[in-house]
Amino acid sequence: MTCKECDSPDHLVKDCPERVCKNCGEKGHTVTACESARFVDRSEYADMSPEDAWKLLLKAVNEREVDDVKVAIQTYVKAAPETTYQELEKKLRAEDVKLWLIAIEKAGLASTMTNMDLQGNMEKKHTVTYRFQWNPPRPRDRELWPADVDENIERLADAGEVVPRGLPKCSNCSEIGHISKSCPQEKMEADTVRTIMCYNCDTPGHRMRDCPTPRVDKFACKNCGQSGHKVADCTEPRSAKDVECRKCNEMGHFSKDCPKGGGSGCRNCGQEGHGARDCTEPKNMDKVQCRNCDEYGHFSKECPKPRDVSRIKCSNCQQMGHFKSKCTNPIADEDAADGGFGGFGGGGETSGGGDDFGSGGGDAGWGSGGGDSGGW
């Protein structure tokens, strides 16, 4: 068998002395056994002096570009490799630069990730975040925030940015450093078993293709249940199957067909088959209710009692209790007066058979005229 790394027939690739560690870049060991700091490749960043790199950082801060700030810091560290987060923060505070390197302890960091400082040392406790202001941006961040600048600098001694560990995670034991193929523990049975759910009858245990229930067309007409058209285009009479009656609150019929509510007969003659506005019989004054005094037998325009001003709605301010001519509010752009109270059939009958007191909404009184001078 030949080594895949150096083509030597004397050993396998896992034992190859020429194999380069993916963490530190040295030969003789793998990333799993590596205990050195990670080699940080900064070849992509420009070569410049620390002074020029610092000017680049100040420019990025003035433009408030986080990505440019991170590039400038990496460029500065490339020029001065021993620079730490603590030293950077102290220099920023000494020059009053509006950039803060805030160290916080992130909860729920994935096991395959870790915090690494500028020199490649990993397993740091705190995570470095870049902020253009000292105060936490959200209320929930307050408990993570350092109390003051001194505490923040102290945290930065054990802080870094989130990077992948570069180590595999075993799907058998969930530990880091090996895969399930080479896991030293026994093969574990899965605690959860995937349940098959049928999307036709919404019951578990079988697939939709094996469902004994007849296939339901979810796009069928909701009125007649047939395919090929929408409910708006349905020619069948409206189904009352899922309708709740507004009179008795029972299902299966409309309020006009309610056996307990008396149907939708004419409020003038009491016969079925037509409404009061289409009635050909003479008007039954016994069922007409006055909108001024609430008594039956006459219209509001014929009411012998004084007009109840509390029932008048101003067409200017839409408030009750006065006419538009008496309104103290500024004149509206559009005059909403449209004729006052229409009589029987004009404003519609009330549920009790009278003429609707509030219809029309104007100051025109109870007649068909307009304005405040409209008579009774």
Secondary structure, 3 states (H helix, E strand, C coil): CCCCCCCCCCCCHHHCCCCECCCCCCECCCHHHCCCCCCCCCCCCCCCCHHHHHHHHHHHHHCCCHHHHHHHHHHHHHHCCCCCHHHHHHHHHHCCCCCEEEEECCCCCCCCEEEECCCCCCCCCEEEEEECCCCCCCHHHHHHCCCCHHHHHHHHCCEEEEEECCCCECCCCCCECCCHHHCCCCCCCCCCCCCCECCCCCCECCCHHHCCCCCCCCCCCCCCCCCCCCHHHCCCCCCCCCCECCCCCCECCCHHHCCCCCCCCCCCCCCCCCCHHHCCCCCCHHHCECCCCCCECCCHHHCCCCCCHHHCECCCCCCECCCHHHCCCCCCCCCCCCCCCCHHHHHCECCCCCECCCCCCCCCCCCCCCCCCCCC
